[in-house]
Amino acid sequence: MTSVRLLVVEDDIAIQRLLIRALKEAGYQVDTADTAAAAEPLIMKGVHDAYIIDLGLPDGDGLELIQRCRTQGSTAPVLILSARRSVNERVRGLEQGGDDYLTKPFALAELLARLRNLLRHAVPIPKESLRLRVGDLQLDLVRREAYRNSQPLRLTPQEFVLLEYLYRNAGRVVTRAMILKNVWQMRIDPATNVVDVHIYRLRNKVDSEGDQPLIHTIRGVGYVLKLP
Amino acid sequence: MFSNFLRGPRDTAAWRLSIWTTLAFAVGTALAFLVIYLLVENSVRERTDAWLSGEAEVLSNVAMNTPQDSLYNRIVEEVAELATREIPAENSENGQNQKSIFFAETAERQPPLWIGPEPRKAFLTAIDRAHLTPGMPQSIYVNDFPIPFRVVASGKERGTLVYLGLIDRSAISLLDKLVHRFLEVWAGMVLLGFVISYASAHRTLSRIERIAETVARIGSNDLGSRLPEAGNSDEISRLSRTFNHMLDRIQASVNQVRTVTDSVAHDLKSPVTWIRGRLEATLSDDDDTSWREPVAEAIEGLDQMAELLNTTLDLAEAAGGALHIERALIDMTSLVRQLIDLYQPVFAERQIALETEFHEDVTVDGDVAFLNRVLGNLLDNELNHLPKACHVYITLKQLDEFAELKIEDDGPGFSPDLRQRAFDRFVKGKQSAGHGLGLAFVHAIVRAHGGDVSISDRPGGGAVIVLSLPRGNKDRRS
C-alpha cells in the first residue's frame, strides 16, 4: 500500500482537506489539484495509480478532463465525485472514462472501499486463499462453511455471504449501503433497520457468549469485523 | 368603449377583419345585382323585340301584298304611321314620336321608303353596316342619337327588306334607374355592413384583448386571478376556460413547489438544529471521553438529511420526466422474493407476520434498481405504520398485460383524507416519522414505468396497495 500514489482533483477546499487526511491515514500518497488546468499536467506525468476527480470544477467539466486524459493514453482508474445524483449523469460519467462514481455526500468508508476496489482491478494482487481466518473464526469458501473455535456455525447461505463480505473487508468499516449493494446486490436506502437486523442475527451466531466479539458496530458509519 | 372603438383602429384585427368582410360583401352583392340586371334587361328587351318583330312582319306583309303602283308608297306610309302610334309610352311624349321610331323599306328601286327622324342617311348607313338578319332584333347606334335603336329586319321577296326601329329609351331608362337605385342602396348596405362587422369583430376581439390583459396581469404573485367565463360555449369562452384550466394547473404546481420547498426547509431545519445543539453541548463538555455517542448521532442525523435531499431530487427528476429508466426483462418473482428475504427478519423482529403467495415466472418490463427501491419503500412503509401483531399479505400475480403486486395489511389503514393525497409529496400520517416521500416516490416510479398504483381500504380493516406493472415480453429476451 505504501507506494500507491493518488491524485485528488477537487476545488472545494474543505472536501479536499478531508480527502487528503482520510487517504493519508489509509496509507496513500496524495497529490492535489484545484482546477482542471492544474490537474492536466500532473495527470500527463503518469505517476499516479488512481485519480479522484470532482465533476464540478471551476474551469470546466471534470468529464472533459477525464476524456482528454483518456484520449492521451492515461489508463489509471478514475473515481468520479459528483454532487449530481441523476442516473443519466452517472451513466455519462462511466461511459466517458470514469471507472466508478460516488455522489456527495458520501461515507469515507465507502470512498476507501471503492478506491481499494479500483486499485485491485488495476494492480494485480496474489490470489486469495480459499480459507480465511480472523482470530478463531475460519471461513471455508469452497464448502461455504464457517467455524468458530473449530466448531461449525449454522449459517444460512445468505448469512454466509454477509459474513464473507465482512471477512474480506476485515479490519475495515463497511457501511449499510455497501452491505446492501455487495451482499444483496441492491441499491436501496431503507428507512428501516433492515441491515442491522441481519447483522444482529449473524452476530448471535458468530459471537456467542463467552467468545471474543468480532463483529463491531461503528455507530453512525457501519460495521467492522476485527479482533478487538 | 367608444374611445376604444376609435383608438388606432387601423392596427387592430377588428379593422382588418371588417375590411375584408365588407369587401367580400360588396363584391358578392355587386355580382348578385349584375345577374339581376342582366335578367331584367333581357326581359325588357324581349317585350320591345316581340312588338318590333310582330309589326315588322305586318308591315312587310303589307308591303309585299300592295301592288307596286303609284299608291304603294302612300298605303305603306299610312300603315307604318299607324303602327308607330301603337306604342302608348311614346305617344304621350307627343312630337317625339317621329324621333323615337322609324320605318324603312329598301328595294332595288331608290330612294328607299323612309318614315322617321332625319337625317335618314345616317340611319340607312347604320342599318347597312349592321347586316341585320331578318327576325333577329339588334341594338344599333346612330350618329347624333345617344340612345341606341332596336332594329328588326323582316320579310322579303323581290329584294324588298322592311326595317322597323324603335329607340331603346324605355329599357335604357329603366335599367339606368335600376343601376342608380342599386348604387344608392348598395353604398348604404356596404357602409352599414362595414359598421356592423367592425362593431361585432371589435366586440368579439375586445374579449380576447381582455383575456390578454388579464393574463398579462397574472404574475407569479397573483395566480389566484381567473378570466371571466361567459355562459355560452363559443371559441372565446373555450379559450377563457382553457386559460383558466392552465392557470389552475400552474397554480397547483407552484403551490406544490412551495410546499416542497417549505417542507424540505422544515425537514432540514430540525436535524440541523439538533445536530448543532448536540455537538455544541459535546464541545462544552469537559469530559473528553464522552464524544463518541453524540458524534455518531450527528452522523446519523446528517445521513437522514442526505437521504431526504436525495429522495427529493429523485422525485423532482421523476416528476420532471427526466428519469432514465433502463428497461429489461425482470423476473419479478425472484426480485420480490429477494426483497422479502431481506426484510423478513425485520418483520419478525417487530412481530408482524408476513405471508406471501407468488405466481412463478412473473415478468415485468422495468428497471431493477428502481423496482428494488419501490418495493423497499413499500415494505418500509408497512414496517413503519403497522403496530405489533398485524399481518401483511403479499401476492404477486401475472395478469394478461400486467404483473400485479398486492400488499394487504390488517393495520389501522389510511384515513380517507390521507388516502386521497397519499401519493403527493410531503403528505404523511400524523404519527409518521418519515418525510412523506416514500409513496410519492413509488407512485412516480411506477408511473414512469407505464404502470399504476392504487390505495384502497381492506374489507375488515387495513389497507390494500395494488401495484400494476407492464408485463415483460419473454420473446424480447435475446
Boltz contact constraints between the chains, C-beta under 6 A:
constraints:
  - contact:
      token1: [A, 85]
      token2: [B, 310]
      max_distance: 6.0
  - contact:
      token1: [A, 85]
      token2: [B, 313]
      max_distance: 6.0
  - contact:
      token1: [A, 86]
      token2: [B, 317]
      max_distance: 6.0
  - contact:
      token1: [A, 87]
      token2: [B, 324]
      max_distance: 6.0
  - contact:
      token1: [A, 88]
      token2: [B, 324]
      max_distance: 6.0
  - contact:
      token1: [A, 105]
      token2: [B, 306]
      max_distance: 6.0
  - contact:
      token1: [A, 184]
      token2: [B, 342]
      max_distance: 6.0
  - contact:
      token1: [A, 186]
      token2: [B, 372]
      max_distance: 6.0
  - contact:
      token1: [A, 187]
      token2: [B, 369]
      max_distance: 6.0
  - contact:
      token1: [A, 188]
      token2: [B, 372]
      max_distance: 6.0
  - contact:
      token1: [A, 188]
      token2: [B, 373]
      max_distance: 6.0
  - contact:
      token1: [A, 188]
      token2: [B, 376]
      max_distance: 6.0
  - contact:
      token1: [A, 189]
      token2: [B, 307]
      max_distance: 6.0
  - contact:
      token1: [A, 190]
      token2: [B, 376]
      max_distance: 6.0
  - contact:
      token1: [A, 190]
      token2: [B, 380]
      max_distance: 6.0
  - contact:
      token1: [A, 191]
      token2: [B, 380]
      max_distance: 6.0
  - contact:
      token1: [A, 191]
      token2: [B, 434]
      max_distance: 6.0
  - contact:
      token1: [A, 192]
      token2: [B, 346]
      max_distance: 6.0
  - contact:
      token1: [A, 192]
      token2: [B, 380]
      max_distance: 6.0
  - contact:
      token1: [A, 192]
      token2: [B, 383]
      max_distance: 6.0
  - contact:
      token1: [A, 194]
      token2: [B, 342]
      max_distance: 6.0
  - contact:
      token1: [A, 194]
      token2: [B, 346]
      max_distance: 6.0
  - contact:
      token1: [A, 197]
      token2: [B, 345]
      max_distance: 6.0
  - contact:
      token1: [A, 197]
      token2: [B, 346]
      max_distance: 6.0
  - contact:
      token1: [A, 197]
      token2: [B, 349]
      max_distance: 6.0
  - contact:
      token1: [A, 198]
      token2: [B, 345]
      max_distance: 6.0
  - contact:
      token1: [A, 201]
      token2: [B, 345]
      max_distance: 6.0
  - contact:
      token1: [A, 219]
      token2: [B, 296]
      max_distance: 6.0
  - contact:
      token1: [A, 220]
      token2: [B, 296]
      max_distance: 6.0
  - contact:
      token1: [A, 220]
      token2: [B, 299]
      max_distance: 6.0
  - contact:
      token1: [A, 220]
      token2: [B, 300]
      max_distance: 6.0
